[in-house]
Amino acid sequence: MRRIVSVSIGSSKRDHKAVVNVRGEDFSIERIGTDGDMEKAKDLLEALDGKVAVFGMGGIGIYFWGGGGRRLILRAAKPLASIPQITPIVDGSGAKDTLERRTIEFLTQQDPGLFRGKRVLLTSAVDRFGMAQALHEVDCQVLYGDLIFILGLPVPIYSLKLLETIVTVLAPLVVQAPYSWLYPTGSEQEKVQTTSKYRKYYEWADIIAGDYHLIHKYMLDDMKGKTIITNTVTEDDVQWMIKRNVGELITTTPNFQGRSYGTNVIEALMVALLDKPIEEITDADYYGIIDELGFTPRKELLNTPASPLEKSS
């Protein structure tokens, strides 16, 4: 049995292990959180190097979209990414650019009305450019929340072209910043901060898409009728969203034994199946695996939609 391990600097409360059978082969898939402890993550990567098939790097991205087709490396991730000398390591960016793009296309084909005329809040496009481009191409209005959710600036962006211009200038500077400035890690992932400057964007949106921890951090008490498109959700997260009155949950990654893993885990599984050096893997390779395995979004109605009478009241 081949083993895939996601070493995450996120909360250990979200750890999970599953065995899945793909192409007649059993894979052990495991997520190990270090509660924000970078040294513990380094130790795990060193101890398991050569003993597992592929590493996933969770809770921190290695690569970010830098505008103009560039892919920038986050400085804080370099010490972790450079540790494995035998086992390949991925951060999920390959899956985001293919699987998440395909997810939006699939959802549009299955339900043309899902996005038509809707307002979509994408918390961040720099780490989900495949989804950002796919949303740009469907009939909806998109708010790209990078300045809001990553830099804390109350500046909504409604144009992908404008976003690319801003990212081209700012991304080379942002990737040099400590990761804790950009993204919640460890116990910070469990905190919810409902503030007025974020509330108006949640209230504006019909659909909120992107990283679950960013969505969760500022989620309103009442999310009635809203759809969440994300991944990395546990059963506890689902129950939490039900209590917040979320209408529908859609995850871009499959449900393995009660858990929708992060894209880094799915990419690690695909790399293991492709069995070729990472630098030789193309988007076409990823799409081939996605189609072969029949990866489709998980859709789950969490709360009954409002009746016409309720909507008009």
N, C-alpha and C positions, 0 to 999 in steps of 0.2 A: 504494500500500500504506500503510495507516494503522499508526502505530507506538505501542505501549504500553510505557512504561518504568516499572519499579519501582525507585525510588531507595531503597536500604536502608542503614541505619547498621550493618547486620550485616557478617559477614566476606565479603571479596571472593572468597574461595575457593569460595563457593557461587554465583558468577555463572553465568548461563546465558542463551542466546538461542535462540528457536525461531520458526518461521513456521507459523502455523496458518490453515486455511481455514474460515471460518464464513460461512454464507449465501452461498457463492460468492465471498467476499471474503477476500483474504490479509491477515493481521495479523502484524506483527513484534512479538514479545513479548520483552522484555529485562529482566533483573534486574542492577542495578549496585550492588555493595556498597561502602561507604566505610570499612570497618574501624573503625566507631565514631566517625569524624571528622564531626562535625556541620557544620563549616564547608565541608567538601568536598560534603556533601549539599546545603547551601544553594547552593553554586556550580553544581552540576549542575541543580538546579531552576530557577535563574535562566537558565542557558545554554540549557536545553531548553524553557523556557516558550513556548508558541505554536508549537513545532516538532513536538510529539507530540500524539496524540489525547487521551490520558488518562494522568495519573500515578498510580502506586500508591505509597503510602508504606509501606516495609517496615522491619522491625526495630524499629519504634516505633508504638504505637497512638495515634491522635488522640483517639478517644472510648472511654470506659469506662462500663459500667453502674454507675449510682449508687444502685440500689435505688428502689423505688416508681415505676418507669417513667421515672426520670431518666437522661439521658445526659450525662456530665461530660466536659469537655475536659482532657486532660493538659497541664499547664503547659509541660513540656519540649518538647511537640510544636508548640505555637503558632507559634514562630518559623519552623518549616519549613512548616507548613500555610498560612501567610499569604503565602509567597513567590510562588507561581504567580498571575499576574493574568489569564492567558488560558486556559491549559490546566486543566481540572478535576482535582482530586486527591482520592483516596479511600484509606482505610486498611484496608479489608476488613471493617469492622463490618457493613455492609449485607449482605455475602455470608455472614458468620458467623450473622447472625440469621435468614437464610432458607435458604441452601444447607446449612449444618451442621445446622439443625433438620430439614430434609428428609432429610438423610443418615441420621439416627437413625431417622426414620419409615420410610424405604425399607428399611434393614437389618432392622428389626423385621418388616416385611411379608414380606421375602424369606426370613428365617430366624427364626421366632418364638422359637427356643431360644437365639439368640445372647446375649440379655440376661437371659433368664428365670432368676431365682435367682442371678444373678452379682453379684460385687462389683466396682464400677467406681470407679476413682480418676480424677477430673477435676481436673487440676492447677490450673486457675483458671477460675472462672465469670464474673468481672467483665468479661472480654473475649470471653466465649463464652456469653452468656446464652441464646441460642437453643438451643445444645446442652444447656446445663444444664437448661432447662425440658423439653426433649424426653426427656432421661434420667430426669427426675423422673416422667414420665408412663408409663414402661415398667416392666416387672416386674423391677427390680433394686435393689440397695442402692448408693447413691452416696455417696462421700466427696468433698466439695468442698474442695479443697486450697488455697484462697486464702491463708489465714493462714500455712500451711506454706511454700508455694512463692513467694509474693510478699513476705510480711513476715518469713519465717524463724521463725515461732512454731509450736512443735509442738502445734498445737491442731486436731485434725480436726473437721470439721463434717459431720454426716450429714443435716441438715434444710435444705431450700431456703428454708423460711420463716425459720429462724434465721439463715441466711446473709444473707438480704435485710435483716434487722434490723441485723446487724453492719455490712454494707456501707453502709447508710443513714447510720450514724454515722461510719464510718472513711473512706469513699471521698472525701469533700470534702477531707480532710487528705492522703490518700495521693496524689491527683492533683497535689499541689503539690510532691512530692518529685522530686529528680533521677532521671532514668530509669534510670541505671546502678544505683541502689539497688533497683530493682524487677525488672529484667530483664537477662539477659546480652546484651552488645553486642560487636561486633568479635571479637577473638580469644577472648574469654570464652565465645563460643558453642561453641568447639571443646573446651572443658575438661569433664572428667567428674569429679564429686566424690561418690563413694560413701561416705556417712556413715551412722552407725547411726540417727540420728533420721529419716532418709528411708527407710532399708532396710525398716523394718517396714510402711510403707505400700505399698511395691512388693510385698512378700511377701504382704500381705493381699489385694491386688487380683488379679482374674482379667483385667480389662480396664483399660488405662491410656489415658486420652483427654486431648486438649488440645494445647497448643503444643509443637511438636517439641523446641525448644531446652530448655524446662523439663523435658520427659520425658528427653531425652538426658543432661542435666547430672547427673542422679542415678541413671541406669539401672544395674541390678545386672549383675554379670558373667554370671549365669545367669538368663535370663528365660523359662525353659522353660514352654511351654504358655500363655504370656500373649499377649493380643491388644493391639496398639497402634492407636488411632484418632487420626490426626493429619493434617498436610499439610506442605508445604514440605520434602519429602524428595528427596534426590539419589540417584543410583545408589550412591555411596559410603556414604550413610546406610543404604541397604538392605543392603549387604554387611556393614556394621558391626552391624546388628541381627541378621543371620544368625549372625554370630560370637557374639553375645550370646544366641543360642538363642531369639529371639522366635518365637512360634508363627505368628502371622498379622499382616500389616500391612493396615490399611484407611485409605485417604486420602479426605478429604472433597472434594478438588479433583481434576479430571481429570489424567491423565498426558499431558503434551505432550512428545513426543520424549525420553523417559527421565527426565522431571522432573515432580514434582508441585509446582506453584507455590503460593505463599501466597494467602490469600483476597484480599489487596489486588490481586493481579494479575487474579484471576477477576472481582472487582468492577469493576476498570477495564475489562476486556473487555465486561462487561455494560453498563456506562455508555456505552461507545462504540457498542454495538449499539442501545441505547435512543435515543440521539441526542436527549436532552432535558436541561434543566438539572437538576443533582443535587438541588436543593431540591424539585423536582417529582416525583422518582422515589419510588415507593411500594414496599412489600413485594410487593404484587400484581404490579408490573412485574418485579421480580426473579424471582418465582415463574414468571411467564410465560416469561421467557427460559430459566430452568432447565428447564422442561418442554419448550419448543420445541427446545432443543439436546440434550435427553436426557442432561443431566449426571447421572451415577450414580457411586457410590463405586467406587474402585479397590480390589479385594480380591486379596491376594497371600499364598499360603501360603509361609512362609519356612522352616519346619522341620516335620517330620512330628510330629503329636500323639503324646503318650506313650501307650503301649499300656496296657491294663488292668493287666497285671502290674507295669509300671513305676509306675503310679499307686498301687498297693497296697503297694509296697515302702517 
